[in-house]
Amino acid sequence: MLAVSYDEFGDSSVMRVGPRDEPHAREGRVRIRVQAAGVNRADIKKRNGQMGEATFPATPGFEASGIVDEVGDGIEHVAVGDEVFGWGFRTHAEFAVLKHVVQKPPMLGWTNAAALPMVTETAERSLRLLNVREGQTLVIEGASGGVGAAAVQLARARGARVIGTASERNHEYLASRGAEPVRYGRGISERVRGLADHVDAVLDTAGSGSLPELISLVDDAAQVVSVADFSAPELGARATGGGADGAWDILTEVPRLIATHEYGVRVDSVFPLVDAAAAFDRVEKGRPQGKVVLDVSLS
């Protein structure tokens, strides 16, 4: 099979696309023929060596959509031939193994399905940590990004009021998703207070150094959660990076969320697998407006 790989940590110049051995499904997992795969900041960090040691050659990718062609023991909710999407390992390849996988709704295309898993899970996990519920006011820092926009929609589906920070060019988009937009950057606490007398919770998806201001908006610093600034606990706030508190079950709710709330993620751009290095550069350097996705079906 064709796959993206690299033999050392570094920038996009270390990446190549070439033949690799196919993976196979084992217990509790499925293998898919990949149709599309999302590119995330985590992929950049992994390639740059910021996520610890790696076994080389390493293949990036944590999410994908595709067609099941192998099913491991213990899997009963999907079968060979099913169209699915989910989270897994080394998904920037023609075949990949998924650990958390659900049926793809017919109305959801391959590209959009591949863009959903990581931002949806991260947003849902954060909202659960904050216990966001109907009638509350939530502030989302960096609300137009992938995780931020997913959190806007999931919080609105809960019945919460959402104030979202973003650059002015993204205010119309935020409003279309149900958020009240405010300008991103220094002075955010004053602008938020101009809209709301009380804030119940804050989600920081930007990691831009605004935590002190964001914490000033709530009664208890623990009601601020960051997915991007892991110094948050030093200020009394919380940080989350996945693991045992994962919320992958939210993927089973995607069809309902699409049908009742028009849930979705913006796609910035789509690259063929052979142009994976350019896709990574788009994520790392291009300030994308939405998710970057690899169309593996073109390989």
N, C-alpha and C positions, 0 to 999 in steps of 0.2 A: 504494500500500500504506500501511497504518498503521505508524507507527514512533514510538519514543520519541526525543526530541531536545532539545537545548538550544542557545541562541545565545550563551551566556556562561558562564564558570565561576561556581560558587556552590553553595548548598545545594539541597535538593529543590524549592525554589520556582521554580528556573529551568527545571525540566523540564516538557515538554508531550508530548501524544500527538496526532499529526495525520498528514496525508498527506505522503509523501516518494516520490521516484523509486525504482523498483525497481533493485536491483543485478543484475548478471549474472555468470555463471561465466566465468572466463578460464582460461588454461592451468594445469593442476595443481590446479584447485579445482572445487568443485561448489556449486550453489545449492540451497537447501532451502526448502520451505514450512514455516516454523517451527511446531512444536507446543508447545514449551516452551523456556525459556531461563533459565539460572542467573544470579543476581545475586551479585557478588563484591566484596570490598574493593577490588580493582583498578578496578572500575567507579566506586566512590565517589571514589577518588583521581583518576581521569581527569576526572570531573565537577568536582572541586574544584580542578583545575589543578595537581595534584601530580605529573603524569606528563608535563610539558612542554607545548609548544604543541599546539593543536588547530585543525582546519579546521571552522568553524561553517557551518551547523548541524551539531552532532556527535551521533551516535547511539551509545549505549553497548552493551556486551554482547560477551563473548568465547566463550561456549559455548552450545550449543543441541542439541536433538533435533528431527527432522522428516523430511519425505519429499523425496527428491531430485527436482527437476524440471528441472535443467539440469546438464550435465556438460561440463567444460572439456577441452581436448585433453590427452592424457597420462594421463587417469584411466581405469583399467580394473577396479578392484576394487569399484566400485559403479556402479549404473545408474539411469536415471530410474525412479521408482516405488519404489526401495528405502527402507526405514526405517533411518535412520542417527542417529548422534550424533557430536559432535566439537567442535573448537576453530576459531574463525574471527573474523569481524569484524562489528561492528554487528548483533549477534544479537537485540537487543530490538526486533524488527520482524516483520512477517508473512513477509518473505523475507530470507534472509541467505546470505552466501557463507562456506563452510567450507574451511579449508586442510588440517587434519588430521581425517579423517572415517573412521569404521568402521561396519560393519553393526550395527544395534541387535539384541541378542538378544531373541527373542520373549518371554522371561520378564521383561524389563525394561520398565517403563512409561515413557511419555514424560517425566513429571516427574522420575523417578529418573535416567533417562538424561541429562537436561539438567544434573543436579546433579553428574555424575561427572567430566567431562573435566579441569577445572582442578585440582581437589584431587588427583585420581589422578596426573596428570602431575607436579605439584609434589612430592608425597610420593615417587613413584618416583625422580625426579631426585635428591632429597635422599639417599635410601637408597643410590643408586649412588655418589654422591660419598663417602659414608661407608663404602662397601663392606660393607654389613651382610650377614651370612651366618649360616648355621646354627650354633647353639651359642653365638653371641655374646649379650651383654646390651646392649640399647639403652634409653636413657632418652629419652622424648618429653615435652617441656615444652609444655603446652597440648594434651594428647592427646585431649580430647573435642571439639575444634573440627573443622572440615571437613578440613583438611590433616592434622591430628594423628590423627584417627580413621582416615583412609585409610592413613597411615603405620603405625599400629598393625597394621592388617590385612595390609598388604603385607609388613611385617617378620615377622609371625607365619607368613605363608605361606612365607617363606624358612627358617623353623625357628629364628628368633631369639627370645630371651626379651625381653619388653617391659615396662618399668616406665613407667607414664604418670601425669603430674601433671594434676590437675583439681580443681575444687571438689567437695565431698563429694556434692552432688546428682547428679554425673555418674559417681560411682564404680561404681554398678551397671551402667551402660551400658558403661564401659570393661572391666569384668570380662567382660561378655557378648561383647566383641570379642576377648578373649584377653589383655588387659593386666593387670598388677598395679597397681592404683591407689594413688597417694599424694596427700596433700593439697598443693594448689597454694600458692605464696607463700613468703615468707621462711623460711629454715631447710630448704629443699628438699634440700640436699646431705646433711644429717644424716639426714633421713627416708629418702632413697634408700639411704644406707649401712647403714641398719637392715635393708634387704632384700637387698642385694647387696654382696659383698666387692670385686667388681671390675666396672667399667663399661667397655665397649669403645667406645661411641659415644653421642653425644647429639644430638638434633634439637630445635631451639628453633623452635616455630611461634607462640609468643605475643608475643615482643618486649617483655617486661615488665620488662626491666632485670635479669634474673637471670643473665646470661651469666657473670659472675665466679664465682658459685656452681656453675654447670653445668660450667665449665671445670675447676673443682677436682675433679670426679668422674673425669676421664680422665687418662691419662699424658701425652697430647699434645694441646694446645689445638686442633690442626688436626682432631682427631676430634670437634669440635663444629661443626655446621652450623646456621645460622639462615636461615629464610625470611622473618623479620619484623624483624630488627635488623641494619641494614646497616653498623653500626659494628663488627661482629664482627671484621673483619680487624685493627682497632686493638689487639685483645686476643689476636691469634694464632689466633683461630677463623676460620671461613669463612662467607660469605654467598652465597646463590644467589637469583637473580631470573629465571631462565629464559634464553632466548637460544640460543647455539650448543650448549649442553649439554642441550638439551631431551630429554625421554624420552617423546615422544608415541607411540612404538611400543607402550607399555604398554597403550594402549586396545584393541589387538587381543587382549590377554590377558584382558579383562574377562569374556567368556563363561565361560572356564575358571575364573577366580577366583570367579565367582558359583556355578558348579556345584560346585566342590570346597571352597571356603572361605566360602561364603555372603557374599561381598564385597558391600558396599553403603555408601551414604552416607545419614545421617539427613536428612530434609527437615523443616525447621522450619515452613514456611508457604508457601502458594501464593497468588499474587495475579493477577488478570487484567491484561492489558497496560495497560489504561486506568488502573490504579492503580499504575503503576510507581513514582511518587514515594513512595507509602506503602511499597512493597517496599524501596526504597533506605533509607528511614528505619528500617525494621525491621533492616536489616543494620548501619546506622551507629549507631543509638541503642538498639536493642531487646534486645541480648544474645541473639541467636537461638540455639536449641539445634539446630544443623544448618543446612542450606542453605536459602536463600530462593529461590523459583523463580517465574518469570512463566509463566502458562498462556496462551500466545498463541493457542491454538485458540478461546478465548472471545472474541477480538476481532471 
